[in-house]
Amino acid sequence: MSTQPPTTGFRGQVLIIGGGIGGNALGLFLKKAGISSTIFEGYPYKQAVGGGLGLAPNGMNVLHALGLAEMAKSRATVALENVFLNQQGKLLARFKNGTVEAFGQPGICILRSTLYDILTEAAKKQGIDIRYQKKLKTITYAADKVIAHFEDGTSAEGDLLIGADGVHSQTRHLILPNAPKPQYVGIIGVGGVTPAAAVPNMTRREKEAFTFTYGASGFFGYGCGENGDVLWWSNLVRERELTRDEILNVSVEDIQREMMAIFKGYHEPIETLIRNTHSPIKMNVSDIQTLPTWHNGRVVLLGDAAHAVSPNSGQGASMALEDAMLLAKLLHHSADYARVFSRYEQERKPRVEKIVAEGRRLAGDKKVVTPFQQKIRELMMTVFINLFGTRGQKWLYGYKVAWE
Ligand SMILES: Cc1cc2nc3c(=O)[nH]c(=O)nc-3n(C[C@H](O)[C@H](O)[C@H](O)COP(=O)(O)OP(=O)(O)OC[C@H]3O[C@@H](n4cnc5c(N)ncnc54)[C@H](O)[C@@H]3O)c2cc1C
């Protein structure tokens, strides 16, 4: 890492496209570096939805650098363990989900919308300009400037443009029109939130864990978020992607019917979670295994736009946070944006591509199996997860971007 004093850093205006997890974090880190940015979010304020997600110790360390880790912990539940059960509730394996002693921060389970609120409120408090309903349409260039044009007919000019506009990134489409598109991995994600009061018998140990149940007819996972409410999710194998209409018009009744058809008779509290759920969500699971490059001229990609990773990895939000911190740090130390973009890509690409590949492998474990295949899978999980569950944690959770 460069040891140049920050006075040599980048001093232009940055346009951030996408005010999700990565876009807001980037705005905050650029502010810390003394670099001015404006965030352009395609949708209205507070339209951020999403189910529960895991923020691993590596993601939490990035929030810590922004002074937001304590706030996140207070609005989530610390996830101390990963627990694997079969559909009768028999314990197959369990291992620690990283420790504070080893990694500085714990992993947490949090609602995506809560994490979004924490970052957005912090950005607003810092005076970062966030504009809503500014959906990027196209990009043009003039002299040493880049110009973002939005669907409402307005435009904005800056020195750099950073595309943090998610898995279906328009920025990526514009700068890399021939690059691979996000690929549906053959699985849909379904989830919801169940009030803590509906499951009064959950023990503290159960609440402070991610529980993953692998049954013959499907996979069901849960952890706890703010105030102990249970955030649950399931992955269903589907040949066909959900239509936009199916995603937008999901109802509690439909989800309950669909989930009970698969998980009836599974160990408690699964049926209770389904029967008492609210905030249903359905989404297609897509990823991008690799892109030829992440940048073109004055434009660079960040987060899911650069490396959409399946939620099975539990690392989507953490990867976007790491990207934001590294990119802002490099710009803090160098005005040579072309070199910064190359270095950022060089440092990040091998790590995120490994995580994308692992996420895809885990998605394959969610297949429906015969009772015989289920017995074999249980045996394999008991042996291998207990033996090797924590292997690789040092590499994954121990990654840190040192700001100075
Ligand atoms: C609706 C939704 C629900 C999700 N639910 C889950 C979940 O339940 N579990 C999980 O693990 N992960 C979930 N994810 C994925 C997870 O949030 C991401 O992996 C992670 O946040 C990566 O951050 P990001 O900033 O790259 O992308 P995101 O956080 O997705 O942010 C991208 C932002 O760009 C905006 N945008 C898109 N197109 C444009 C455009 N043309 N112009 C301007 N802005 C644009 C989007 O509205 C969004 O706010 C969800 C993502 C979304 C968008």
Ligand as a Chemical Component Dictionary entry (heavy atoms), coordinates in Angstrom:
data_LIG
# 
_chem_comp.id                   LIG 
_chem_comp.type                 NON-POLYMER 
_chem_comp.pdbx_formal_charge   0 
_chem_comp.three_letter_code    LIG 
# 
loop_
_chem_comp_atom.comp_id 
_chem_comp_atom.atom_id 
_chem_comp_atom.alt_atom_id 
_chem_comp_atom.type_symbol 
_chem_comp_atom.charge 
_chem_comp_atom.model_Cartn_x 
_chem_comp_atom.model_Cartn_y 
_chem_comp_atom.model_Cartn_z 
_chem_comp_atom.pdbx_ordinal 
LIG C1  C1  C 0 -34.097 -5.659  -2.946  1  
LIG C2  C2  C 0 -32.899 -6.449  -2.491  2  
LIG C3  C3  C 0 -33.061 -7.442  -1.532  3  
LIG C4  C4  C 0 -31.940 -8.190  -1.106  4  
LIG N1  N1  N 0 -32.140 -9.135  -0.166  5  
LIG C5  C5  C 0 -31.096 -9.847  0.279   6  
LIG C6  C6  C 0 -31.273 -10.821 1.284   7  
LIG O1  O1  O 0 -32.388 -11.042 1.749   8  
LIG N2  N2  N 0 -30.185 -11.522 1.712   9  
LIG C7  C7  C 0 -28.932 -11.283 1.192   10 
LIG O2  O2  O 0 -27.954 -11.930 1.616   11 
LIG N3  N3  N 0 -28.730 -10.358 0.236   12 
LIG C8  C8  C 0 -29.783 -9.647  -0.226  13 
LIG N4  N4  N 0 -29.594 -8.723  -1.195  14 
LIG C9  C9  C 0 -28.257 -8.578  -1.748  15 
LIG C10 C10 C 0 -27.359 -7.780  -0.849  16 
LIG O3  O3  O 0 -28.063 -6.687  -0.340  17 
LIG C11 C11 C 0 -26.153 -7.361  -1.696  18 
LIG O4  O4  O 0 -25.387 -8.520  -1.980  19 
LIG C12 C12 C 0 -25.250 -6.411  -1.007  20 
LIG O5  O5  O 0 -25.968 -5.424  -0.379  21 
LIG C13 C13 C 0 -24.248 -5.806  -2.020  22 
LIG O6  O6  O 0 -24.319 -4.403  -1.987  23 
LIG P1  P1  P 0 -24.372 -3.482  -3.289  24 
LIG O7  O7  O 0 -24.292 -2.103  -2.783  25 
LIG O8  O8  O 0 -23.415 -3.971  -4.294  26 
LIG O9  O9  O 0 -25.794 -3.744  -3.904  27 
LIG P2  P2  P 0 -27.220 -3.329  -3.349  28 
LIG O10 O10 O 0 -27.209 -3.223  -1.869  29 
LIG O11 O11 O 0 -28.160 -4.238  -4.008  30 
LIG O12 O12 O 0 -27.424 -1.834  -3.883  31 
LIG C14 C14 C 0 -27.596 -1.499  -5.227  32 
LIG C15 C15 C 0 -28.436 -0.230  -5.287  33 
LIG O13 O13 O 0 -28.417 0.288   -6.618  34 
LIG C16 C16 C 0 -29.728 0.754   -6.933  35 
LIG N5  N5  N 0 -29.848 0.766   -8.393  36 
LIG C17 C17 C 0 -30.062 -0.281  -9.219  37 
LIG N6  N6  N 0 -30.075 0.126   -10.506 38 
LIG C18 C18 C 0 -29.887 1.471   -10.479 39 
LIG C19 C19 C 0 -29.777 2.468   -11.508 40 
LIG N7  N7  N 0 -29.899 2.171   -12.813 41 
LIG N8  N8  N 0 -29.560 3.764   -11.120 42 
LIG C20 C20 C 0 -29.423 4.104   -9.812  43 
LIG N9  N9  N 0 -29.516 3.184   -8.811  44 
LIG C21 C21 C 0 -29.728 1.892   -9.143  45 
LIG C22 C22 C 0 -30.632 -0.228  -6.216  46 
LIG O14 O14 O 0 -31.924 0.312   -6.022  47 
LIG C23 C23 C 0 -29.888 -0.458  -4.912  48 
LIG O15 O15 O 0 -30.270 0.456   -3.915  49 
LIG C24 C24 C 0 -30.653 -7.956  -1.657  50 
LIG C25 C25 C 0 -30.504 -6.944  -2.628  51 
LIG C26 C26 C 0 -31.589 -6.177  -3.022  52 
LIG C27 C27 C 0 -31.432 -5.060  -4.044  53 
# 
loop_
_chem_comp_bond.comp_id 
_chem_comp_bond.atom_id_1 
_chem_comp_bond.atom_id_2 
_chem_comp_bond.value_order 
_chem_comp_bond.pdbx_ordinal 
LIG C1  C2  SING 1  
LIG C2  C3  SING 2  
LIG C2  C26 DOUB 3  
LIG C3  C4  DOUB 4  
LIG C4  N1  SING 5  
LIG C4  C24 SING 6  
LIG N1  C5  DOUB 7  
LIG C5  C6  SING 8  
LIG C5  C8  SING 9  
LIG C6  O1  DOUB 10 
LIG C6  N2  SING 11 
LIG N2  C7  SING 12 
LIG C7  O2  DOUB 13 
LIG C7  N3  SING 14 
LIG N3  C8  DOUB 15 
LIG C8  N4  SING 16 
LIG N4  C9  SING 17 
LIG N4  C24 SING 18 
LIG C9  C10 SING 19 
LIG C10 O3  SING 20 
LIG C10 C11 SING 21 
LIG C11 O4  SING 22 
LIG C11 C12 SING 23 
LIG C12 O5  SING 24 
LIG C12 C13 SING 25 
LIG C13 O6  SING 26 
LIG O6  P1  SING 27 
LIG P1  O7  DOUB 28 
LIG P1  O8  SING 29 
LIG P1  O9  SING 30 
LIG O9  P2  SING 31 
LIG P2  O10 DOUB 32 
LIG P2  O11 SING 33 
LIG P2  O12 SING 34 
LIG O12 C14 SING 35 
LIG C14 C15 SING 36 
LIG C15 O13 SING 37 
LIG C15 C23 SING 38 
LIG O13 C16 SING 39 
LIG C16 N5  SING 40 
LIG C16 C22 SING 41 
LIG N5  C17 SING 42 
LIG N5  C21 SING 43 
LIG C17 N6  DOUB 44 
LIG N6  C18 SING 45 
LIG C18 C19 SING 46 
LIG C18 C21 DOUB 47 
LIG C19 N7  SING 48 
LIG C19 N8  DOUB 49 
LIG N8  C20 SING 50 
LIG C20 N9  DOUB 51 
LIG N9  C21 SING 52 
LIG C22 O14 SING 53 
LIG C22 C23 SING 54 
LIG C23 O15 SING 55 
LIG C24 C25 DOUB 56 
LIG C25 C26 SING 57 
LIG C26 C27 SING 58 
# 
